[in-house]
């Protein structure tokens, strides 16, 4: 990957790796600071932790200036490492930030659970239990909660406040007040208990401890951050999956010998050997041999392409037929596969980071709560209530505002929703996906492997007078069974299914690019293109010629069958439409989505499939770059675009789309680039996935509303000095129970029958 690319004569572009971001508002802050610089236009993506910056060379702005600006904002920035030289380097996973989060989460959960139980259940409050609770809570609010404190300090230095600020201030206030009450108040006395009382009244703050709030909030919110980090870690997996599709080794012809080398060692001009069933190592031109090449993973074209001397071939496509010798024309970053990987990366970086709802609200909520706490402190001091009572009320405001239920709102709904999705064959990658499902109004559908099966199938048999369908299939199938061509295999499979065991042909010959010929049960049989029959002076009768023309007009492949000097049948072979595709299209329309077919296949095939499943709009014969352009064009029209695909050729478009749905039966590259994965390979899972994601988002919104509602309703009581520890604990517990219970309702989600 080239770090710098000239956009215009005076404009350069750089991609920076950003470190230290903890939420979407961090990305927004960096973006705002960079865009304030003269001649700079920047977009920062929280999910991929990258900033794409265009800057004016003529204005005296350098990359180091950009990095310095990011660092002054409180974060780190560096130019990305150079591209990997080998597939092994490319495939190496990044250092996992989740390891540290997981350790902190385990620590928090193991220590917080007994603290919460002791604080909430009077029967467990033995003599001096409060000192054990303090001992257990200390590592939670220091070691486990350290990421929140660090982020809060960074935000404070730059005059900002996020959810991290509220978590840090709330947990610190609860813990420090509890320490003061235990050492200098009456809370440390032997026999101290939290009585199970739900009365509202003034209490002596010196006897109150809030350790369960400090430890519980830390554990809950760490759980949310951990699951978020796990989904973020997959941001670069699409690129690794794409680059791993290529051949790892290649047989190069040097000085008349065959030498096996790593693909990375190939140079333009090298000649290499591709045997049947092997992947073509890099882009090149065939210099010897002929074969059928399956390029559907890259182009979406369902019918294998016949290639011979002089024809171009693409790296990572599959040689389905004969032996080829190819001369490499493009290697490394110049190949079509590498360019597609760059397309995916560009699309991922260009996608606006979905800001978490809690972060958006916290931008207003946090400063207001801190102001209320300071106002409460000042009011009670002026009122003459005394320092202890004033601090008790102020700290109570901070504690009741500390978002225990808020920390649960997103992760619990997401965990239940994703768990239910997994049971239904739907995998949701992360919370940022859900917003996209709500907005989507247009859905682009790849054809091969998505609407269709992706496998060649015998669709119809047309016979001449006096010839039975069984005879035509039996003789044609016997010959085709000896061929490796995907169309031949489709005929052979159908023949074996319909007529039973097939006879063994004699004198079998594969005629490159035309078909096969041989002797079956004493009959001289020809199966293939019409040109093959013409070489034997055989013409199709009018009836079969008409059937052939109709099949080709519908985008199907017509295979002619002749024996004993006479044309006897025409077989129609095509990529079969899935039985469930038409029903899936109907369901997508009911969800308010406009379906569009998008395929690299030829127009006749595309329009035939679209008519069969009920799609009105078709984009055909589009290359991977064209698919991305189609998505961008629709987005420029103001549409929110969902995309369903399964091939490498779909990966960049899946990443560019507002919502990418990858068929689980497809390639790893497509699955990694998508936001939702449909494990079943059944297109009906797409409307189910969108319904589930929208339901999950609705649940998160409800959770967030009630989590804030409980806090906001209780803040006046805290400010009035009327909130006892038991009521504070009960209010927090009840809001958390409500959030969890509301999330569990998602377990009852059902796909449409």
Long-range contacts (C-beta under 8 A, 24 or more apart in sequence): 1-80, 1-82, 1-83, 1-333, 1-342, 1-345, 2-333, 3-79, 3-80, 7-54, 10-56, 10-57, 10-58, 11-54, 11-55, 11-56, 11-57, 12-54, 12-55, 12-57, 13-52, 13-53, 13-54, 13-55, 14-52, 14-53, 14-55, 14-63, 14-66, 14-79, 15-50, 15-51, 15-52, 15-53, 15-79, 15-80, 15-349, 16-50, 16-51, 16-53, 16-63, 16-66, 16-67, 16-70, 16-77, 16-78, 16-79, 16-80, 17-49, 17-50, 17-77, 17-78, 17-79, 17-80, 18-44, 18-49, 18-50, 18-51, 18-70, 18-75, 18-76, 18-77, 19-49, 19-75, 19-76, 19-77, 19-78, 20-74, 20-75, 20-76, 20-154, 21-46, 21-49, 21-75, 22-147, 22-151, 22-162, 22-164, 22-225, 23-151, 23-162, 23-163, 23-164, 23-356, 23-359, 24-353, 24-354, 24-355, 24-356, 24-359, 25-160, 25-162, 25-355, 25-359, 25-360, 25-362, 25-363, 26-75, 26-151, 26-162, 27-353, 28-355, 29-73, 29-158, 29-160, 30-70, 30-73, 30-75, 33-69, 33-70, 33-72, 33-73, 34-66, 34-69, 34-70, 37-61, 37-65, 37-66, 37-69, 40-66, 43-349, 43-350, 43-352, 44-353, 45-348, 45-349, 45-351, 45-352, 45-353, 46-353, 47-232, 47-235, 47-348, 47-351, 47-353, 47-432, 48-235, 48-236, 48-348, 48-349, 49-232, 49-235, 50-80, 50-349, 51-77, 52-349, 52-350, 73-158, 74-154, 74-155, 74-157, 74-158, 75-154, 83-333, 84-243, 85-264, 86-262, 86-264, 87-243, 87-244, 87-246, 87-248, 87-263, 87-264, 90-239, 90-240, 90-243, 90-244, 91-240, 91-243, 91-244, 94-233, 94-236, 96-233, 97-229, 97-233, 98-226, 98-229, 98-230, 98-233, 101-147, 101-222, 101-225, 101-226, 101-229, 102-226, 104-143, 104-144, 104-145, 104-146, 104-147, 104-222, 105-144, 105-219, 105-222, 105-223, 105-226, 107-139, 107-140, 107-143, 107-144, 108-140, 108-144, 108-145, 108-215, 108-218, 108-219, 108-222, 109-219, 109-223, 111-136, 111-137, 111-139, 111-140, 111-144, 111-215, 112-136, 112-137, 112-140, 112-212, 112-215, 112-216, 112-218, 112-219, 113-219, 115-140, 115-211, 115-212, 115-215, 115-216, 116-212, 116-215, 116-216, 118-212, 119-194, 119-209, 119-211, 119-212, 119-729, 120-194, 120-212, 120-729, 120-733, 122-193, 122-194, 122-195, 122-196, 125-193, 125-194, 127-190, 127-191, 128-190, 130-182, 130-187, 130-188, 130-192, 130-209, 130-211, 131-182, 131-188, 133-209, 133-211, 133-212, 134-178, 134-179, 134-182, 134-209, 134-211, 136-215, 137-175, 137-178, 137-211, 137-214, 137-215, 138-175, 140-214, 140-215, 140-218, 140-219, 141-171, 141-172, 141-175, 141-214, 141-215, 141-218, 144-218, 144-219, 144-222, 145-171, 145-218, 145-222, 147-225, 148-218, 148-221, 161-362, 161-363, 161-366, 161-367, 161-370, 162-359, 162-362, 162-363, 162-366, 163-358, 163-359, 163-362, 163-366, 163-403, 163-406, 165-362, 165-366, 165-370, 166-362, 166-365, 166-366, 166-369, 166-401, 166-402, 166-403, 167-217, 167-218, 167-221, 167-402, 167-403, 167-407, 169-370, 169-398, 169-402, 170-213, 170-217, 170-398, 170-399, 170-401, 170-402, 170-403, 171-213, 171-214, 171-217, 171-218, 171-402, 172-214, 173-395, 173-398, 173-399, 174-210, 174-211, 174-213, 174-214, 174-217, 174-395, 174-398, 174-399, 174-402, 175-210, 175-211, 175-214, 177-205, 177-208, 177-209, 177-210, 177-391, 177-392, 177-395, 177-399, 178-208, 178-209, 178-210, 178-211, 178-214, 181-205, 181-206, 181-207, 181-208, 181-209, 182-209, 185-388, 194-725, 194-726, 194-729, 195-726, 196-726, 197-724, 197-726, 198-726, 198-727, 198-730, 199-724, 199-727, 200-717, 200-722, 200-723, 200-724, 200-727, 201-722, 201-724, 202-389, 202-721, 202-722, 203-392, 203-724, 203-725, 204-388, 204-392, 205-388, 205-389, 205-391, 205-392, 205-393, 205-395, 206-388, 208-392, 208-724, 208-725, 209-725, 210-395, 210-399, 210-725, 210-728, 212-729, 213-399, 213-402, 213-404, 213-728, 213-729, 213-732, 216-404, 216-732, 217-402, 217-403, 217-404, 217-407, 220-404, 220-407, 220-408, 220-736, 221-403, 221-407, 223-407, 223-411, 224-407, 224-408, 224-410, 224-411, 227-411, 227-414, 227-415, 228-411, 228-430, 228-431, 231-429, 231-430, 231-431, 232-430, 234-429, 234-672, 235-348, 237-672, 238-344, 238-348, 238-651, 238-655, 238-669, 238-672, 238-673, 239-341, 239-344, 239-345, 240-672, 241-651, 241-667, 241-668, 241-669, 241-671, 241-672, 241-673, 242-337, 242-340, 242-341, 242-344, 242-648, 242-651, 242-669, 243-337, 243-338, 243-341, 244-668, 245-279, 245-297, 245-316, 245-337, 245-648, 245-667, 245-668, 245-669, 246-279, 246-281, 246-282, 246-315, 246-316, 246-335, 246-337, 247-278, 247-279, 247-280, 247-281, 247-315, 247-316, 250-281, 250-282, 251-275, 253-325, 264-332, 266-328, 266-331, 267-328, 267-331, 268-328, 268-329, 268-330, 268-331, 269-327, 269-328, 270-327, 270-328, 271-325, 271-326, 271-327, 271-328, 272-325, 272-326, 272-328, 273-323, 273-324, 273-325, 273-326, 274-319, 274-323, 274-324, 274-325, 274-326, 275-319, 275-323, 276-319, 276-320, 276-321, 276-322, 276-323, 276-484, 277-318, 277-319, 277-320, 278-318, 278-319, 279-315, 279-316, 279-317, 279-318, 279-319, 280-313, 280-314, 280-315, 280-316, 280-317, 280-318, 280-319, 280-324, 280-326, 281-315, 281-326, 281-328, 282-315, 282-328, 282-330, 282-331, 282-335, 283-312, 283-313, 283-314, 283-315, 283-328, 283-329, 283-330, 283-331, 283-334, 283-335, 283-336, 284-312, 284-313, 284-315, 284-326, 284-327, 284-328, 284-329, 284-330, 285-310, 285-311, 285-312, 285-313, 285-326, 285-327, 285-329, 286-310, 286-311, 286-312, 286-313, 286-324, 286-325, 286-326, 287-325, 287-326, 287-327, 288-324, 288-325, 289-322, 289-323, 289-324, 289-325, 290-321, 290-322, 290-324, 290-512, 290-513, 291-319, 291-320, 291-321, 291-322, 291-323, 291-324, 291-512, 292-320, 292-321, 292-485, 292-486, 293-317, 293-318, 293-319, 293-320, 293-321, 294-318, 294-320, 294-486, 296-448, 296-449, 296-454, 296-647, 297-647, 297-648, 297-649, 297-667, 298-336, 298-337, 298-340, 298-624, 298-647, 298-648, 298-649, 299-600, 299-623, 299-624, 299-649, 300-446, 300-447, 300-448, 300-599, 300-600, 300-601, 300-622, 300-647, 300-649, 300-650, 301-448, 301-600, 301-601, 301-602, 302-447, 302-448, 302-452, 302-454, 302-456, 302-574, 302-575, 302-601, 302-605, 303-456, 303-486, 303-487, 303-557, 303-575, 303-601, 304-485, 304-486, 304-487, 306-512, 306-513, 308-512, 308-513, 316-648, 320-484, 320-485, 320-486, 321-484, 321-485, 322-510, 322-512, 337-648, 339-625, 340-624, 340-648, 340-649, 340-651, 340-652, 343-624, 343-625, 343-628, 343-651, 343-652, 343-655, 344-651, 344-652, 344-655, 344-669, 344-673, 346-652, 347-628, 347-652, 347-653, 347-655, 347-656, 347-673, 348-655, 348-673, 350-656, 351-655, 351-656, 351-658, 353-432, 354-431, 354-432, 354-433, 354-435, 354-436, 356-410, 356-431, 356-432, 357-410, 357-700, 357-701, 357-704, 358-403, 358-406, 358-409, 358-410, 358-704, 361-704, 361-708, 365-401, 365-708, 369-397, 369-398, 369-401, 369-715, 370-398, 372-397, 372-401, 372-715, 372-719, 373-397, 373-398, 373-401, 375-719, 376-718, 376-719, 379-719, 380-721, 385-721, 389-721, 392-721, 393-718, 393-719, 393-720, 393-721, 396-718, 396-719, 396-721, 396-723, 396-728, 397-715, 397-718, 397-719, 399-718, 399-728, 400-711, 400-714, 400-715, 400-717, 400-718, 400-723, 400-728, 400-731, 400-732, 401-711, 401-715, 403-707, 403-708, 403-711, 404-732, 404-735, 404-736, 405-703, 405-706, 405-707, 405-710, 405-711, 405-732, 405-735, 405-736, 405-738, 405-739, 406-704, 406-707, 406-708, 406-711, 408-703, 408-707, 408-736, 408-739, 408-740, 408-743, 409-700, 409-703, 409-704, 409-707, 409-739, 410-700, 410-703, 410-704, 412-703, 412-739, 412-740, 412-743, 413-696, 413-699, 413-700, 413-703, 413-742, 413-743, 413-746, 414-696, 414-700, 415-743, 416-696, 416-743, 416-744, 416-746, 416-747, 417-692, 417-693, 417-695, 417-696, 417-699, 417-743, 417-746, 417-749, 418-696, 419-747, 420-692, 420-746, 420-747, 420-749, 421-689, 421-692, 422-679, 424-685, 424-688, 424-692, 424-749, 424-751, 425-664, 425-678, 425-679, 425-680, 425-682, 425-685, 426-676, 426-677, 426-678, 426-679, 426-685, 426-688, 426-689, 426-692, 427-664, 427-676, 427-677, 427-679, 428-675, 428-676, 428-689, 428-692, 428-693, 428-696, 429-674, 429-675, 429-676, 429-677, 430-675, 431-700, 433-659, 433-675, 433-676, 433-693, 434-693, 434-694, 434-696, 434-697, 434-700, 435-697, 436-640, 436-642, 436-658, 436-659, 436-675, 437-642, 437-659, 437-676, 437-689, 437-690, 437-693, 437-694, 437-697, 438-694, 438-697, 439-640, 439-658, 440-593, 440-640, 440-641, 440-642, 440-658, 440-659, 440-690, 441-592, 441-593, 441-594, 441-639, 441-640, 442-593, 442-594, 442-596, 442-634, 442-639, 442-640, 442-641, 442-642, 443-588, 443-593, 443-594, 443-595, 443-596, 443-641, 443-642, 443-643, 443-644, 443-686, 444-596, 444-597, 444-598, 444-619, 444-627, 444-630, 444-631, 444-634, 444-641, 444-642, 444-643, 444-644, 444-653, 444-657, 445-585, 445-595, 445-596, 445-597, 445-598, 445-615, 445-644, 445-645, 445-683, 446-598, 446-599, 446-643, 446-644, 446-645, 446-646, 446-647, 446-649, 446-650, 447-575, 447-597, 447-598, 447-599, 447-601, 447-605, 447-606, 447-609, 448-575, 448-599, 448-600, 448-601, 448-646, 448-647, 449-646, 449-647, 449-663, 449-665, 449-666, 450-644, 450-645, 450-646, 450-663, 450-666, 450-683, 451-577, 451-578, 451-581, 451-597, 451-609, 451-613, 451-683, 452-575, 452-576, 452-577, 452-578, 452-581, 452-609, 453-575, 453-576, 453-577, 453-578, 454-575, 454-646, 454-665, 455-486, 455-490, 455-575, 455-576, 456-486, 456-487, 456-489, 456-490, 456-557, 456-573, 456-574, 456-575, 457-490, 457-494, 457-573, 457-574, 457-575, 457-576, 458-490, 458-491, 458-493, 458-494, 458-495, 458-571, 458-572, 458-573, 459-556, 459-572, 459-573, 459-574, 459-576, 460-551, 460-571, 460-572, 461-569, 461-570, 461-571, 461-572, 462-543, 462-544, 462-547, 462-569, 462-570, 462-571, 462-572, 463-568, 463-569, 464-541, 464-543, 464-544, 464-566, 464-567, 464-568, 464-569, 465-543, 467-568, 467-569, 469-569, 470-498, 470-499, 471-568, 472-561, 472-568, 472-569, 472-571, 473-498, 473-499, 473-571, 474-499, 474-502, 474-503, 475-520, 475-521, 475-523, 475-525, 475-561, 475-563, 476-525, 476-527, 476-559, 476-561, 476-569, 476-571, 477-502, 478-502, 478-503, 478-504, 478-505, 478-520, 478-521, 478-525, 479-505, 479-508, 479-516, 479-517, 479-518, 479-520, 479-525, 479-527, 480-516, 480-527, 481-505, 482-508, 482-516, 482-518, 483-510, 483-516, 487-557, 487-559, 487-573, 488-516, 488-527, 490-573, 491-527, 491-559, 491-571, 491-573, 515-559, 515-560, 520-563, 523-563, 523-564, 524-563, 524-564, 524-565, 525-561, 525-562, 525-563, 526-560, 526-561, 526-562, 526-563, 527-559, 527-560, 527-561, 527-562, 528-559, 528-560, 529-559, 529-560, 530-558, 530-560, 532-560, 533-560, 533-562, 533-567, 536-562, 536-565, 538-562, 538-565, 538-566, 538-567, 539-567, 540-567, 540-570, 541-567, 544-569, 544-570, 547-572, 552-604, 553-604, 554-604, 554-605, 554-608, 555-601, 555-602, 555-603, 555-604, 555-605, 555-606, 555-607, 555-608, 555-609, 556-605, 556-608, 574-605, 575-605, 577-609, 577-612, 577-613, 578-682, 578-683, 580-682, 580-683, 580-684, 581-613, 581-683, 582-612, 582-613, 582-614, 583-684, 584-682, 584-683, 584-684, 584-686, 584-687, 585-613, 585-614, 585-615, 585-683, 586-614, 587-684, 587-687, 587-752, 588-686, 588-687, 588-690, 590-687, 591-687, 591-690, 591-691, 593-642, 593-690, 598-622, 598-627, 598-630, 598-643, 598-653, 600-624, 600-627, 600-649, 623-649, 624-648, 624-649, 624-650, 624-651, 624-652, 624-653, 625-652, 627-652, 627-653, 628-652, 628-653, 628-656, 631-656, 631-657, 632-656, 642-690, 644-678, 644-683, 644-686, 645-670, 645-674, 646-670, 646-681, 659-690, 661-686, 661-689, 684-751, 684-752, 685-751, 687-752, 688-751, 688-752, 691-749, 691-751, 691-752, 692-746, 692-749, 695-746, 695-749, 696-746, 699-742, 699-743, 699-745, 699-746, 702-742, 703-739, 703-742, 703-743, 706-735, 706-738, 706-739, 706-742, 707-735, 707-739, 710-734, 710-735, 710-738, 711-735
